[in-house]
Amino acid sequence: MRAALAAKPMTELIEQYGPMRTVLQSHGPTDVQPEQHETYNLVVHGGKPLRQSRIGSPSVPVLVIQLLEYVDPVTGRPRYAVEHWTPTRFLVTDHAHRLMAEMAYEKAVRDEFAAHTVPRLSPARFLGGLAAFYDVTDVL
C-alpha cells in the first residue's frame, strides 16, 4: 500500500490538522502524562499494524519503523501511531488523522535511510535504495 501524495505542503497540513503528538520515547518528555505511559505502551503495541519497514528478522529486529492504528485509552477514539524503534532508542508519535501519520511514517523511513541511526550496517545496504537498505519496506 502506498500513501496518496498530499495536495498541500506539510507545513499547511500541520497548520490545518495540528502536529504529531509524542506518546512515548526513551529519551525525553512526551505529550501524555507519565503515569499513562504504560497504558499507552500496551494499547499502541496491541494496535493493528498498517505499514512496516524493518531491518532484521521479526524475531531479532535491529530497526523497526511502523504505522499502527489503535484506540486512544483516554478518548476512546481511533488514532494512528508511528513507532521508530532500535535496541537503544524508541519514539512513538501519533495523530487523529491517518494522512498525517502516513506522511510521518514515510518521512521516518526516508530519514533513517538518509542518516541511519543503526551502527555497523553493511555498505551494500546503501547501494540499492530503500529496497536494499530495509529487509522489509513498503515505501518505494
C-alpha positions as CSV (number, residue, x, y, z in Angstrom):
1,M,0.0,0.0,0.0
2,R,1.2,3.5,-0.8
3,A,0.0,6.7,0.7
4,A,-1.5,9.2,-1.6
5,L,0.5,12.3,-2.0
6,A,-0.8,15.2,0.0
7,A,-2.2,18.1,-2.1
8,K,-0.8,20.6,0.4
9,P,2.7,21.1,1.8
10,M,3.4,19.5,5.2
11,T,3.5,22.9,6.9
12,E,0.0,23.7,5.7
13,L,-1.3,20.3,6.8
14,I,0.2,20.8,10.3
15,E,-1.4,24.2,10.5
16,Q,-4.8,22.7,9.5
17,Y,-4.7,19.4,11.5
18,G,-2.1,20.1,14.1
19,P,1.3,18.4,14.7
20,M,2.0,14.8,15.6
21,R,1.8,14.1,19.3
22,T,4.7,12.4,21.1
23,V,3.2,9.5,23.0
24,L,6.3,7.5,24.1
25,Q,10.0,8.0,23.9
26,S,13.1,6.7,25.5
27,H,15.0,10.0,25.7
28,G,12.9,13.0,26.6
29,P,9.4,14.2,27.5
30,T,6.1,13.2,25.9
31,D,2.8,14.9,25.4
32,V,0.9,12.4,27.6
33,Q,1.1,12.2,31.4
34,P,4.0,9.9,32.7
35,E,1.5,7.8,34.7
36,Q,-0.2,6.9,31.4
37,H,2.9,5.7,29.6
38,E,2.4,2.0,30.5
39,T,-1.2,2.1,29.3
40,Y,-0.2,3.8,26.0
41,N,2.6,1.3,25.5
42,L,0.1,-1.6,25.8
43,V,-2.6,-0.1,23.6
44,V,-0.2,1.1,20.9
45,H,1.6,-2.2,20.7
46,G,-1.6,-4.0,20.8
47,G,-2.9,-2.0,17.8
48,K,-3.3,-3.0,14.2
49,P,-0.1,-2.8,12.2
50,L,-0.8,-1.0,8.9
51,R,2.7,-0.5,7.4
52,Q,6.2,-1.5,8.4
53,S,9.8,-1.1,7.4
54,R,12.3,-3.3,9.2
55,I,16.0,-4.3,9.3
56,G,16.5,-7.8,10.8
57,S,14.1,-10.7,11.2
58,P,10.8,-10.4,13.0
59,S,12.3,-12.4,15.9
60,V,15.5,-10.4,16.0
61,P,14.9,-6.8,14.8
62,V,17.6,-4.2,14.6
63,L,15.3,-1.4,13.4
64,V,11.5,-1.2,13.1
65,I,9.5,1.7,11.8
66,Q,5.8,1.0,11.7
67,L,2.4,2.7,11.3
68,L,-0.3,1.3,13.7
69,E,-3.9,2.0,14.3
70,Y,-5.0,1.9,17.9
71,V,-7.8,3.2,20.2
72,D,-6.7,6.0,22.5
73,P,-7.3,4.8,26.1
74,V,-8.3,8.3,27.2
75,T,-10.7,9.4,24.4
76,G,-11.8,6.0,23.1
77,R,-11.2,7.3,19.5
78,P,-9.0,5.8,16.8
79,R,-5.5,7.2,16.4
80,Y,-2.6,6.4,14.1
81,A,0.8,5.9,15.6
82,V,4.3,5.9,14.1
83,E,6.8,3.8,16.0
84,H,10.6,4.2,15.4
85,W,12.5,1.5,17.4
86,T,16.1,0.4,17.7
87,P,17.6,-1.6,20.5
88,T,18.8,1.6,22.2
89,R,16.1,4.2,21.4
90,F,12.4,4.4,20.7
91,L,9.9,7.1,19.7
92,V,6.2,6.8,19.2
93,T,4.2,9.7,17.8
94,D,0.5,9.7,16.8
95,H,-2.2,11.7,15.2
96,A,-6.0,11.5,14.9
97,H,-5.7,11.8,11.1
98,R,-4.2,8.9,9.2
99,L,-2.9,11.1,6.4
100,M,-0.6,12.9,8.9
101,A,0.6,9.6,10.4
102,E,1.2,8.2,6.9
103,M,3.3,11.2,6.0
104,A,5.3,10.9,9.2
105,Y,5.9,7.2,8.6
106,E,7.2,7.8,5.1
107,K,9.4,10.7,6.3
108,A,10.8,8.5,9.1
109,V,11.6,5.7,6.7
110,R,13.3,8.1,4.3
111,D,15.1,10.0,7.0
112,E,16.5,6.7,8.5
113,F,17.9,5.8,5.1
114,A,19.5,9.3,4.7
115,A,21.0,9.5,8.1
116,H,20.9,6.0,9.6
117,T,20.9,5.5,13.4
118,V,21.9,1.8,13.4
119,P,25.6,1.3,13.6
120,R,27.7,-1.2,11.6
121,L,25.4,-1.8,8.6
122,S,26.8,-3.4,5.5
123,P,27.8,-0.8,2.9
124,A,25.8,-2.9,0.4
125,R,22.6,-1.7,2.1
126,F,23.2,1.8,0.8
127,L,23.7,0.9,-2.9
128,G,20.2,-0.2,-3.9
129,G,18.0,2.5,-2.4
130,L,15.3,1.8,0.2
131,A,14.6,-1.7,-1.0
132,A,18.2,-2.8,-0.4
133,F,18.5,-0.8,2.9
134,Y,15.5,-2.4,4.6
135,D,14.8,-6.1,4.8
136,V,11.1,-5.3,4.6
137,T,9.6,-2.0,3.4
138,D,6.5,-0.8,1.7
139,V,8.0,2.7,0.8
140,L,9.2,3.0,-2.7
